[in-house]
Amino acid sequence: MDREILCRVLKNAMKAQTILYIYNDATNKDERYGGFVHLVTKDYVIMRIVSLQARASGYLVARLDLIFRVDNGGQSASRAERLYQLNQEQHGDFAVSTFGSLLVNVLTLAMHQKLAISVYLDQDDERELLNGYVRHIANEHIVMDDLDDNAESYGEVHFELPAVIDIKFDSRDLRNLALLYEQPKWD
């Protein structure tokens, strides 16, 4: 998708505070993220994700160069916007430095604040979703503790920054994962 047109569409949606849908995984063309645009930089978009039930569902940081389709407007977006307002939904505050690499800044923030995150990777044309905690960042090398749904560790996963497709955080599922991880196990 043409970068200039994409940025214009995203910035217009941000200004109007309308929900739009982005598609950024060409291997799964039916998958999309819906929500409000929070920030647009020259390389990334940050969105306040809205679930199918029109509930606040955390944040997404996505690379602009991987977005191949944007749906702006339409009945499902209008319905989600209306329900979001009627349910008085709100996203938590989020601020991150845009100086330098936004992905590194988000990963560093997640590491320092011990935020559970979800990282979608493309490694050698294989897609993988990791849920857990960032443990170490060295240049473009990331070390993450990958957790299952019960907050049990699969172990450390090492990956390079260019493999990141997108990052999600502050969703209900990730907050639940953090609760399970932080609390002692039941006997």
C-alpha positions as CSV (number, residue, x, y, z in Angstrom):
1,M,0.0,0.0,0.0
2,D,1.3,3.5,-0.8
3,R,2.9,4.9,2.4
4,E,1.7,8.5,1.8
5,I,-1.9,7.4,1.2
6,L,-1.8,5.0,4.2
7,C,-0.5,7.7,6.5
8,R,-3.1,10.2,5.4
9,V,-5.9,7.6,6.0
10,L,-4.5,6.8,9.4
11,K,-4.0,10.4,10.5
12,N,-7.5,11.4,9.3
13,A,-9.0,8.5,11.3
14,M,-6.9,9.6,14.3
15,K,-8.2,13.2,14.0
16,A,-11.8,12.1,13.6
17,Q,-11.5,9.4,16.3
18,T,-13.2,6.8,14.1
19,I,-12.6,3.1,14.2
20,L,-10.8,1.5,11.3
21,Y,-9.5,-1.9,10.5
22,I,-6.0,-2.8,9.4
23,Y,-4.7,-5.9,7.8
24,N,-1.0,-6.6,8.2
25,D,-0.5,-10.4,7.8
26,A,-0.5,-11.3,4.1
27,T,-0.4,-15.0,5.0
28,N,-3.7,-14.7,6.8
29,K,-5.7,-12.2,4.8
30,D,-8.9,-12.6,7.0
31,E,-7.1,-11.5,10.2
32,R,-7.5,-7.8,11.0
33,Y,-7.2,-5.4,13.9
34,G,-9.9,-2.9,14.6
35,G,-9.6,0.2,16.7
36,F,-8.8,3.9,17.1
37,V,-5.5,5.3,15.8
38,H,-3.5,6.6,18.7
39,L,-0.3,7.7,17.0
40,V,1.2,7.5,13.5
41,T,5.0,7.8,12.9
42,K,6.9,7.5,9.7
43,D,7.3,3.7,10.3
44,Y,4.6,2.6,12.8
45,V,1.0,3.0,13.9
46,I,-0.2,2.6,17.4
47,M,-3.9,1.7,17.8
48,R,-6.2,1.5,20.7
49,I,-7.7,-1.9,19.9
50,V,-11.5,-2.5,20.2
51,S,-12.7,-6.1,20.4
52,L,-15.5,-7.6,18.4
53,Q,-17.7,-6.9,21.5
54,A,-16.8,-3.2,21.2
55,R,-14.7,-3.3,24.4
56,A,-11.3,-1.7,25.1
57,S,-8.8,-4.4,24.3
58,G,-5.3,-2.9,24.8
59,Y,-2.9,-1.4,22.3
60,L,-1.2,-2.5,19.1
61,V,2.1,-1.3,17.6
62,A,2.2,-2.3,13.9
63,R,4.7,-1.7,11.1
64,L,3.4,0.5,8.3
65,D,5.3,-1.4,5.7
66,L,3.3,-4.6,6.4
67,I,-0.1,-3.0,6.2
68,F,-1.7,-4.0,2.9
69,R,-5.3,-3.0,3.5
70,V,-7.2,-0.5,5.6
71,D,-11.0,-0.5,5.9
72,N,-12.3,2.9,7.0
73,G,-16.0,3.5,7.8
74,G,-18.8,1.1,7.2
75,Q,-21.5,-0.4,9.4
76,S,-19.4,-2.6,11.6
77,A,-17.1,0.3,12.5
78,S,-20.0,2.6,13.2
79,R,-21.7,0.0,15.4
80,A,-18.4,-0.6,17.3
81,E,-17.9,3.2,17.8
82,R,-21.4,3.6,19.1
83,L,-21.3,0.6,21.5
84,Y,-17.8,1.7,22.7
85,Q,-19.3,5.1,23.6
86,L,-22.6,3.7,25.0
87,N,-20.6,1.2,27.2
88,Q,-18.4,4.1,28.3
89,E,-15.3,2.1,27.4
90,Q,-11.9,3.7,27.9
91,H,-8.3,2.6,27.2
92,G,-5.7,3.1,29.8
93,D,-3.1,5.9,29.3
94,F,-0.2,5.1,27.2
95,A,2.8,7.3,26.4
96,V,6.1,6.2,24.8
97,S,9.0,8.1,23.3
98,T,9.0,8.4,19.5
99,F,12.6,9.4,19.5
100,G,14.6,6.5,18.0
101,S,13.0,3.2,17.3
102,L,9.4,3.0,18.4
103,L,9.5,-0.8,18.7
104,V,12.7,-0.7,20.8
105,N,11.0,2.0,23.0
106,V,7.9,-0.1,23.5
107,L,9.9,-3.3,24.2
108,T,12.1,-1.3,26.7
109,L,9.0,0.2,28.4
110,A,7.5,-3.3,28.6
111,M,10.7,-4.7,30.1
112,H,11.1,-1.9,32.7
113,Q,7.4,-1.8,33.7
114,K,7.2,-5.6,33.7
115,L,4.3,-5.6,31.2
116,A,3.0,-8.8,29.7
117,I,3.1,-8.4,25.9
118,S,2.2,-10.3,22.8
119,V,4.7,-10.3,20.0
120,Y,3.8,-11.5,16.5
121,L,6.9,-12.7,14.6
122,D,7.8,-13.6,11.1
123,Q,10.9,-15.8,11.2
124,D,11.9,-17.4,7.9
125,D,8.3,-17.0,6.6
126,E,7.0,-18.8,9.7
127,R,4.5,-16.9,11.9
128,E,4.6,-17.2,15.6
129,L,2.9,-15.5,18.5
130,L,4.7,-15.1,21.8
131,N,3.1,-14.1,25.0
132,G,5.2,-13.1,28.0
133,Y,7.8,-10.7,29.3
134,V,10.8,-9.0,27.7
135,R,13.9,-10.0,29.7
136,H,16.7,-8.4,27.7
137,I,17.3,-6.1,24.8
138,A,20.8,-5.8,23.2
139,N,20.8,-3.7,20.0
140,E,18.2,-5.4,17.8
141,H,18.4,-8.8,19.7
142,I,15.4,-9.4,22.1
143,V,15.1,-12.1,24.8
144,M,11.6,-12.9,25.9
145,D,10.2,-15.3,28.4
146,D,7.4,-17.1,26.5
147,L,4.4,-18.2,28.6
148,D,1.5,-20.5,27.9
149,D,-2.1,-19.6,28.9
150,N,-1.5,-20.7,32.5
151,A,1.6,-18.5,32.8
152,E,3.9,-21.5,32.7
153,S,7.2,-20.8,30.9
154,Y,8.1,-22.4,27.6
155,G,11.6,-20.9,28.2
156,E,13.5,-18.0,26.7
157,V,13.0,-17.1,23.1
158,H,15.6,-15.1,21.2
159,F,14.7,-13.1,18.1
160,E,15.8,-10.1,16.1
161,L,13.8,-6.8,15.9
162,P,13.2,-7.0,12.1
163,A,11.2,-10.2,12.7
164,V,8.5,-8.3,14.7
165,I,5.3,-7.9,12.8
166,D,3.4,-6.3,15.7
167,I,3.2,-6.0,19.4
168,K,0.1,-6.0,21.6
169,F,-0.2,-5.0,25.2
170,D,-2.7,-4.1,27.9
171,S,-5.4,-6.5,26.6
172,R,-7.6,-8.4,29.1
173,D,-5.9,-11.7,28.1
174,L,-2.5,-10.2,28.8
175,R,-3.6,-8.7,32.1
176,N,-5.0,-12.1,33.1
177,L,-1.7,-13.7,32.1
178,A,0.2,-11.3,34.3
179,L,-2.2,-12.0,37.2
180,L,-1.5,-15.7,36.9
181,Y,2.2,-15.2,36.6
182,E,2.5,-12.9,39.6
183,Q,0.4,-15.0,42.0
184,P,1.7,-18.2,43.6
185,K,0.3,-21.5,42.2
186,W,-2.6,-23.2,43.8
187,D,-1.9,-26.4,45.7
